[in-house]
Amino acid sequence: MSALLDRIKAALPALPPAEQRVAKLLLIEPRTFATLPVSELADRAQVSKPTVVRFCRSVGYDGLADFKLKLAGSVNEGVPFVHRAVDADDKPSDVLVKVVDNAVAALLHYRNDANAPATGRAIERLAQAGQDGRRIEFWGVGNSGIVAQDAHHKFFRLGVHSSWCSDGHVLLMSASMLGPGDCAVLFSNSGRSRDLIDAAEVARKKGASLIVLTASGSPLAQMAQAAPHVLLALDHPEDFERYSPMVSRLLQLIAVDVLTTGVALQLGERLRPMLAEIKRNLRSKRYV
């Protein structure tokens, strides 16, 4: 049982009888509780809808929405990661549940553990580079190279000077052309790729800012510890030596979405006409 559910179980005797019924429903079906609307929760617990909200406030939360958000993270923390839970004799239905549950668990861990100040600094660096017309490079090799390409696809639509690269030789050439004000965004599951580390060292010497998304404590992460560089740690217990690193890729992709959204908000209203024109022009590429 999670710490949140343990607290509610301990507080159960002190709750009013109607709120106790809500608490008992929660303790029996925590995962279901996190997904049901207030009307169905009230019906199942045989209480009124305001009683469900009062229960959430009685146990220390702002309301039902806040409580369900914390509950969703809590009940998924105990789910083992997919690469340590899938067995050779699992049925397809078991694989489906395990893969999805563990991807959700990884994303919830990222949401709870992400370094918000570091994310803010990364967004500021990227937005400033975009506003100043500087270069923003996205680098990754192997599976992470696919994420670098996706990041470029998202960023170039913001009207910034963006490109991506996954070839070791081209990485070094690209790094050699960077300068102060430019940004190199590096993706690596292990943080030990020789191609990325070599290119990062060149970019750092040229005065560019590094934004590194990788495992904390890795050699690549250590290069991003000092300003103006930024480390966005993406830690997870995935066995990337045995399986294709799907969980790490999902974490990298969601981090890209966070950065893209943050930079778009920083760039502001000037993006709206350009994005609208892109959508208009793309309509001709679709069948009616």
C-alpha positions as semicolon CSV with decimal commas, in nm:
position;residue;x (nm);y (nm);z (nm)
1;M;0,000;0,000;0,000
2;S;0,126;0,351;-0,083
3;A;0,207;0,614;0,178
4;L;-0,100;0,815;0,075
5;L;-0,333;0,518;0,128
6;D;-0,161;0,435;0,456
7;R;-0,235;0,786;0,583
8;I;-0,600;0,762;0,485
9;K;-0,636;0,421;0,649
10;A;-0,491;0,564;0,972
11;A;-0,726;0,865;0,955
12;L;-1,036;0,653;0,888
13;P;-1,170;0,634;1,248
14;A;-1,161;1,014;1,284
15;L;-1,370;1,082;0,972
16;P;-1,750;1,138;0,981
17;P;-1,950;0,824;0,890
18;A;-2,035;0,943;0,537
19;E;-1,673;1,032;0,461
20;Q;-1,567;0,695;0,601
21;R;-1,771;0,530;0,327
22;V;-1,578;0,732;0,067
23;A;-1,250;0,634;0,232
24;K;-1,343;0,265;0,232
25;L;-1,432;0,280;-0,136
26;L;-1,095;0,440;-0,202
27;L;-0,902;0,177;-0,004
28;I;-1,079;-0,107;-0,187
29;E;-1,045;0,037;-0,539
30;P;-0,773;0,307;-0,543
31;R;-0,700;0,283;-0,917
32;T;-1,069;0,300;-1,006
33;F;-1,123;0,589;-0,763
34;A;-0,859;0,792;-0,949
35;T;-1,048;0,766;-1,278
36;L;-1,421;0,792;-1,190
37;P;-1,622;1,117;-1,202
38;V;-1,756;1,256;-0,876
39;S;-2,113;1,146;-0,953
40;E;-2,015;0,781;-0,987
41;L;-1,792;0,797;-0,680
42;A;-2,086;0,934;-0,482
43;D;-2,317;0,660;-0,610
44;R;-2,073;0,383;-0,525
45;A;-2,009;0,517;-0,176
46;Q;-2,380;0,598;-0,127
47;V;-2,308;0,958;-0,032
48;S;-2,369;1,299;-0,188
49;K;-2,126;1,459;-0,432
50;P;-2,032;1,735;-0,182
51;T;-1,939;1,460;0,068
52;V;-1,681;1,324;-0,176
53;V;-1,524;1,669;-0,205
54;R;-1,537;1,718;0,174
55;F;-1,357;1,389;0,222
56;C;-1,073;1,506;-0,005
57;R;-1,040;1,826;0,195
58;S;-1,059;1,640;0,527
59;V;-0,751;1,437;0,436
60;G;-0,553;1,747;0,340
61;Y;-0,614;1,822;-0,028
62;D;-0,763;2,121;-0,209
63;G;-1,047;1,921;-0,360
64;L;-1,126;1,616;-0,569
65;A;-0,912;1,715;-0,868
66;D;-0,604;1,775;-0,651
67;F;-0,661;1,453;-0,458
68;K;-0,705;1,239;-0,771
69;L;-0,387;1,385;-0,921
70;K;-0,184;1,286;-0,614
71;L;-0,362;0,951;-0,591
72;A;-0,282;0,863;-0,953
73;G;0,088;0,918;-0,888
74;S;0,077;0,730;-0,559
75;V;-0,098;0,414;-0,675
76;N;0,128;0,382;-0,980
77;E;0,453;0,415;-0,784
78;G;0,434;0,052;-0,680
79;V;0,402;-0,081;-1,037
80;P;0,727;-0,252;-1,143
81;F;0,882;-0,124;-1,463
82;V;0,790;-0,328;-1,769
83;H;1,134;-0,470;-1,843
84;R;1,146;-0,634;-1,501
85;A;0,783;-0,745;-1,495
86;V;0,707;-0,899;-1,835
87;D;0,743;-1,277;-1,829
88;A;0,799;-1,514;-2,119
89;D;0,461;-1,682;-2,062
90;D;0,260;-1,359;-2,037
91;K;-0,057;-1,342;-2,243
92;P;-0,101;-1,049;-2,484
93;S;-0,354;-0,898;-2,242
94;D;-0,094;-0,913;-1,961
95;V;0,170;-0,752;-2,181
96;L;-0,072;-0,475;-2,277
97;V;-0,150;-0,392;-1,915
98;K;0,211;-0,408;-1,797
99;V;0,352;-0,198;-2,080
100;V;0,089;0,074;-2,045
101;D;0,094;0,077;-1,663
102;N;0,468;0,106;-1,647
103;A;0,485;0,379;-1,909
104;V;0,230;0,574;-1,703
105;A;0,431;0,510;-1,386
106;A;0,749;0,640;-1,551
107;L;0,575;0,958;-1,666
108;L;0,430;1,015;-1,319
109;H;0,774;0,973;-1,163
110;Y;0,911;1,228;-1,410
111;R;0,632;1,472;-1,330
112;N;0,694;1,441;-0,957
113;D;1,075;1,443;-0,967
114;A;1,152;1,682;-1,255
115;N;1,369;1,982;-1,169
116;A;1,136;2,275;-1,242
117;P;1,404;2,548;-1,205
118;A;1,633;2,363;-1,448
119;T;1,345;2,324;-1,692
120;G;1,280;2,695;-1,664
121;R;1,645;2,776;-1,737
122;A;1,642;2,548;-2,041
123;I;1,329;2,719;-2,176
124;E;1,487;3,062;-2,122
125;R;1,808;2,962;-2,303
126;L;1,615;2,819;-2,599
127;A;1,372;3,111;-2,619
128;Q;1,657;3,363;-2,608
129;A;1,843;3,177;-2,882
130;G;1,527;3,177;-3,093
131;Q;1,463;3,548;-3,040
132;D;1,826;3,636;-3,122
133;G;1,833;3,427;-3,439
134;R;2,097;3,192;-3,295
135;R;2,127;2,823;-3,381
136;I;1,948;2,549;-3,186
137;E;2,092;2,204;-3,255
138;F;1,931;1,876;-3,144
139;W;2,171;1,584;-3,112
140;G;2,123;1,214;-3,039
141;V;2,253;0,882;-3,164
142;G;2,071;0,551;-3,203
143;N;1,724;0,557;-3,047
144;S;1,788;0,904;-2,911
145;G;1,855;1,028;-3,264
146;I;1,487;0,970;-3,341
147;V;1,395;1,197;-3,050
148;A;1,639;1,463;-3,174
149;Q;1,464;1,458;-3,511
150;D;1,125;1,491;-3,341
151;A;1,251;1,787;-3,137
152;H;1,372;1,960;-3,452
153;H;1,035;1,894;-3,618
154;K;0,859;2,066;-3,328
155;F;1,099;2,358;-3,295
156;F;1,142;2,460;-3,658
157;R;0,768;2,534;-3,667
158;L;0,833;2,801;-3,405
159;G;1,033;2,996;-3,663
160;V;1,373;2,939;-3,499
161;H;1,698;2,828;-3,665
162;S;1,679;2,460;-3,574
163;S;1,849;2,145;-3,704
164;W;1,919;1,792;-3,587
165;C;2,200;1,540;-3,624
166;S;2,277;1,178;-3,530
167;D;2,595;1,104;-3,727
168;G;2,918;1,119;-3,526
169;H;3,122;1,297;-3,793
170;V;2,851;1,554;-3,867
171;L;2,806;1,610;-3,493
172;L;3,166;1,725;-3,466
173;M;3,132;1,950;-3,770
174;S;2,811;2,100;-3,633
175;A;2,966;2,156;-3,291
176;S;3,263;2,331;-3,452
177;M;3,030;2,589;-3,608
178;L;2,851;2,684;-3,286
179;G;2,928;2,993;-3,083
180;P;2,811;3,199;-2,786
181;G;2,432;3,230;-2,779
182;D;2,381;2,902;-2,967
183;C;2,225;2,599;-2,795
184;A;2,302;2,229;-2,835
185;V;2,030;2,001;-2,694
186;L;2,161;1,649;-2,634
187;F;1,955;1,332;-2,583
188;S;2,112;1,016;-2,444
189;N;1,965;0,725;-2,255
190;S;2,293;0,613;-2,098
191;G;2,484;0,943;-2,103
192;R;2,791;0,755;-2,220
193;S;2,784;0,790;-2,598
194;R;3,134;0,877;-2,717
195;D;3,002;1,067;-3,021
196;L;2,782;1,292;-2,806
197;I;3,046;1,349;-2,539
198;D;3,306;1,447;-2,799
199;A;3,065;1,685;-2,974
200;A;2,952;1,834;-2,641
201;E;3,313;1,907;-2,546
202;V;3,371;2,092;-2,874
203;A;3,046;2,289;-2,838
204;R;3,133;2,383;-2,482
205;K;3,475;2,513;-2,585
206;K;3,311;2,720;-2,859
207;G;3,093;2,895;-2,599
208;A;2,758;2,734;-2,683
209;S;2,509;2,640;-2,412
210;L;2,447;2,269;-2,355
211;I;2,103;2,141;-2,257
212;V;2,146;1,775;-2,171
213;L;1,864;1,525;-2,123
214;T;2,018;1,208;-1,982
215;A;2,073;0,995;-1,673
216;S;2,204;1,190;-1,375
217;G;2,557;1,097;-1,270
218;S;2,658;0,993;-1,621
219;P;2,963;1,146;-1,794
220;L;2,739;1,352;-2,022
221;A;2,537;1,478;-1,725
222;Q;2,853;1,591;-1,549
223;M;2,941;1,813;-1,846
224;A;2,617;2,010;-1,795
225;Q;2,654;2,081;-1,423
226;A;2,797;2,434;-1,448
227;A;2,621;2,743;-1,592
228;P;2,533;2,832;-1,862
229;H;2,468;2,463;-1,926
230;V;2,154;2,284;-1,803
231;L;2,099;1,923;-1,700
232;L;1,748;1,779;-1,728
233;A;1,784;1,442;-1,560
234;L;1,575;1,156;-1,699
235;D;1,625;0,868;-1,457
236;H;1,445;0,535;-1,475
237;P;1,520;0,169;-1,392
238;E;1,488;0,051;-1,752
239;D;1,715;-0,232;-1,860
240;F;1,832;-0,075;-2,186
241;E;2,095;-0,345;-2,236
242;R;1,825;-0,609;-2,288
243;Y;1,525;-0,430;-2,438
244;S;1,459;-0,146;-2,678
245;P;1,452;0,162;-2,451
246;M;1,086;0,256;-2,493
247;V;1,034;0,411;-2,149
248;S;1,337;0,636;-2,187
249;R;1,214;0,746;-2,528
250;L;0,872;0,837;-2,386
251;L;1,041;1,044;-2,114
252;Q;1,256;1,219;-2,372
253;L;0,954;1,292;-2,592
254;I;0,748;1,434;-2,307
255;A;1,044;1,651;-2,205
256;V;1,062;1,780;-2,563
257;D;0,692;1,869;-2,547
258;V;0,749;2,058;-2,221
259;L;1,037;2,256;-2,374
260;T;0,849;2,326;-2,698
261;T;0,541;2,450;-2,513
262;G;0,748;2,664;-2,279
263;V;0,944;2,824;-2,562
264;A;0,625;2,886;-2,763
265;L;0,478;3,071;-2,466
266;Q;0,797;3,276;-2,430
267;L;0,798;3,372;-2,798
268;G;0,440;3,492;-2,760
269;E;0,194;3,642;-3,003
270;R;0,429;3,662;-3,301
271;L;0,387;3,287;-3,347
272;R;0,012;3,294;-3,403
273;P;0,003;3,431;-3,761
274;M;0,283;3,197;-3,871
275;L;0,122;2,887;-3,720
276;A;-0,212;2,981;-3,872
277;E;-0,051;3,016;-4,215
278;I;0,119;2,676;-4,180
279;K;-0,219;2,515;-4,106
280;R;-0,380;2,688;-4,404
281;N;-0,106;2,573;-4,638
282;L;-0,124;2,216;-4,510
283;R;-0,494;2,186;-4,589
284;S;-0,409;2,135;-4,957
285;K;-0,220;1,819;-4,862
286;R;-0,528;1,649;-4,717
287;Y;-0,819;1,476;-4,886
288;V;-1,153;1,633;-4,808
